[in-house]
């Protein structure tokens, strides 16, 4: 027991300052590795999860924290935990978004389309409209609709102003589409997974609802449903498959 105690005492009496440069190099290497991991993750999120790039504020905030606290192992650990939390959030939010799309958005869209088709003199989706959407970059504006289907536009305007049930379903449906689109374009879900699961159903329904979306968007004011239009124009190639 005495020999053991002497060995322990001898060990702690050594001068460990010689190891400080090595520790400094390891800390520096760890900080570089952390920074590279962040950069790779940032580009991964931009290409895999979102159509939008991380904001300059988010990047500057990270770099500031990294500059001031990279020597603290706790900061690196916190970054790892935050990364894992974000991954878990994306996974959970992706599943919720899939449920939302098929359990709420699709039924609401079908109900709105059915009501419109029952009350309008012509169907929302016509062969002329299908051909137009296939061959043009679509802005979803009332001017486009007026030049393509003037009678349909007039009928929809009349229905929208006189039928409360239709108006309620119409507004709810387009709100669902905008909410769904925002999640994808802001990197809040696994973009590729949602695209694989929902892109064709999304485009089929947005194409059918083209007159309703366009009726609220004019050439001079495109502030309504911008993410829906953006997503449709990025995905509409699936309609040809």
HUQUIRA-V685953 format. One record per residue. N is the residue number from 1. SS is DSSP state (@ for helix, = for strand, . for the rest). BURIAL is b if it has 9 or more other C-alpha atoms within 8 Angstrom, else e. Layout:
n=N ss=SS burial=BURIAL
n=N ss=SS burial=BURIAL
//
This chain:
n=1 ss=. burial=e
n=2 ss=@ burial=e
n=3 ss=@ burial=e
n=4 ss=@ burial=e
n=5 ss=@ burial=e
n=6 ss=@ burial=e
n=7 ss=@ burial=e
n=8 ss=@ burial=e
n=9 ss=@ burial=e
n=10 ss=@ burial=e
n=11 ss=@ burial=e
n=12 ss=@ burial=e
n=13 ss=. burial=e
n=14 ss=. burial=e
n=15 ss=. burial=e
n=16 ss=@ burial=e
n=17 ss=@ burial=e
n=18 ss=@ burial=e
n=19 ss=@ burial=e
n=20 ss=@ burial=e
n=21 ss=@ burial=e
n=22 ss=@ burial=e
n=23 ss=@ burial=e
n=24 ss=@ burial=e
n=25 ss=@ burial=e
n=26 ss=@ burial=e
n=27 ss=@ burial=b
n=28 ss=@ burial=b
n=29 ss=@ burial=e
n=30 ss=@ burial=e
n=31 ss=@ burial=b
n=32 ss=@ burial=e
n=33 ss=@ burial=e
n=34 ss=@ burial=b
n=35 ss=@ burial=b
n=36 ss=@ burial=e
n=37 ss=@ burial=e
n=38 ss=@ burial=e
n=39 ss=@ burial=e
n=40 ss=@ burial=e
n=41 ss=@ burial=e
n=42 ss=@ burial=b
n=43 ss=@ burial=e
n=44 ss=@ burial=b
n=45 ss=@ burial=b
n=46 ss=@ burial=b
n=47 ss=@ burial=e
n=48 ss=@ burial=b
n=49 ss=@ burial=b
n=50 ss=. burial=b
n=51 ss=. burial=b
n=52 ss=. burial=e
n=53 ss=. burial=e
n=54 ss=. burial=e
n=55 ss=. burial=e
n=56 ss=@ burial=e
n=57 ss=@ burial=e
n=58 ss=@ burial=e
n=59 ss=@ burial=b
n=60 ss=@ burial=e
n=61 ss=@ burial=e
n=62 ss=@ burial=e
n=63 ss=@ burial=e
n=64 ss=@ burial=e
n=65 ss=@ burial=b
n=66 ss=@ burial=b
n=67 ss=@ burial=e
n=68 ss=@ burial=e
n=69 ss=@ burial=e
n=70 ss=. burial=b
n=71 ss=. burial=b
n=72 ss=. burial=e
n=73 ss=@ burial=e
n=74 ss=@ burial=e
n=75 ss=@ burial=b
n=76 ss=@ burial=b
n=77 ss=@ burial=e
n=78 ss=@ burial=e
n=79 ss=@ burial=e
n=80 ss=@ burial=e
n=81 ss=@ burial=e
n=82 ss=@ burial=e
n=83 ss=@ burial=e
n=84 ss=@ burial=e
n=85 ss=@ burial=e
n=86 ss=@ burial=e
n=87 ss=@ burial=e
n=88 ss=@ burial=e
n=89 ss=@ burial=e
n=90 ss=@ burial=b
n=91 ss=@ burial=b
n=92 ss=@ burial=e
n=93 ss=@ burial=b
n=94 ss=@ burial=b
n=95 ss=@ burial=e
n=96 ss=@ burial=e
n=97 ss=@ burial=b
n=98 ss=@ burial=b
n=99 ss=@ burial=b
n=100 ss=@ burial=b
n=101 ss=@ burial=b
n=102 ss=@ burial=b
n=103 ss=@ burial=e
n=104 ss=@ burial=b
n=105 ss=@ burial=b
n=106 ss=@ burial=b
n=107 ss=@ burial=b
n=108 ss=@ burial=b
n=109 ss=@ burial=b
n=110 ss=@ burial=e
n=111 ss=@ burial=b
n=112 ss=@ burial=b
n=113 ss=@ burial=b
n=114 ss=@ burial=e
n=115 ss=@ burial=b
n=116 ss=@ burial=b
n=117 ss=@ burial=b
n=118 ss=@ burial=e
n=119 ss=@ burial=e
n=120 ss=. burial=b
n=121 ss=. burial=e
n=122 ss=. burial=e
n=123 ss=. burial=e
n=124 ss=. burial=b
n=125 ss=. burial=b
n=126 ss=. burial=e
n=127 ss=@ burial=e
n=128 ss=@ burial=e
n=129 ss=@ burial=b
n=130 ss=@ burial=b
n=131 ss=@ burial=e
n=132 ss=@ burial=e
n=133 ss=@ burial=b
n=134 ss=@ burial=e
n=135 ss=@ burial=e
n=136 ss=. burial=e
n=137 ss=. burial=e
n=138 ss=. burial=e
n=139 ss=. burial=e
n=140 ss=. burial=b
n=141 ss=. burial=b
n=142 ss=@ burial=b
n=143 ss=@ burial=e
n=144 ss=@ burial=b
n=145 ss=@ burial=b
n=146 ss=@ burial=b
n=147 ss=@ burial=e
n=148 ss=@ burial=e
n=149 ss=. burial=e
n=150 ss=@ burial=b
n=151 ss=@ burial=e
n=152 ss=@ burial=b
n=153 ss=@ burial=b
n=154 ss=@ burial=e
n=155 ss=@ burial=b
n=156 ss=@ burial=b
n=157 ss=@ burial=b
n=158 ss=@ burial=e
n=159 ss=@ burial=b
n=160 ss=@ burial=b
n=161 ss=@ burial=e
n=162 ss=@ burial=e
n=163 ss=. burial=e
n=164 ss=@ burial=e
n=165 ss=@ burial=e
n=166 ss=@ burial=b
n=167 ss=@ burial=b
n=168 ss=@ burial=e
n=169 ss=@ burial=b
n=170 ss=@ burial=b
n=171 ss=@ burial=e
n=172 ss=@ burial=b
n=173 ss=@ burial=b
n=174 ss=@ burial=b
n=175 ss=@ burial=e
n=176 ss=@ burial=b
n=177 ss=@ burial=b
n=178 ss=@ burial=b
n=179 ss=@ burial=e
n=180 ss=@ burial=b
n=181 ss=@ burial=b
n=182 ss=@ burial=b
n=183 ss=@ burial=b
n=184 ss=@ burial=b
n=185 ss=@ burial=b
n=186 ss=. burial=b
n=187 ss=. burial=b
n=188 ss=. burial=b
n=189 ss=. burial=b
n=190 ss=. burial=b
n=191 ss=@ burial=b
n=192 ss=@ burial=e
n=193 ss=@ burial=e
n=194 ss=@ burial=b
n=195 ss=@ burial=e
n=196 ss=@ burial=e
n=197 ss=@ burial=e
n=198 ss=@ burial=b
n=199 ss=@ burial=b
n=200 ss=@ burial=b
n=201 ss=@ burial=e
n=202 ss=@ burial=b
n=203 ss=@ burial=b
n=204 ss=@ burial=b
n=205 ss=@ burial=b
n=206 ss=@ burial=b
n=207 ss=@ burial=b
n=208 ss=@ burial=b
n=209 ss=. burial=b
n=210 ss=@ burial=b
n=211 ss=@ burial=b
n=212 ss=@ burial=b
n=213 ss=@ burial=b
n=214 ss=@ burial=b
n=215 ss=. burial=b
n=216 ss=. burial=b
n=217 ss=. burial=b
n=218 ss== burial=b
n=219 ss=. burial=e
n=220 ss=. burial=e
n=221 ss== burial=e
n=222 ss=. burial=b
n=223 ss=. burial=e
n=224 ss=. burial=e
n=225 ss=. burial=b
n=226 ss=@ burial=b
n=227 ss=@ burial=b
n=228 ss=@ burial=b
n=229 ss=@ burial=b
n=230 ss=@ burial=e
n=231 ss=@ burial=b
n=232 ss=@ burial=b
n=233 ss=@ burial=b
n=234 ss=@ burial=e
n=235 ss=@ burial=b
n=236 ss=@ burial=b
n=237 ss=@ burial=e
n=238 ss=@ burial=b
n=239 ss=@ burial=e
n=240 ss=@ burial=e
n=241 ss=. burial=e
//
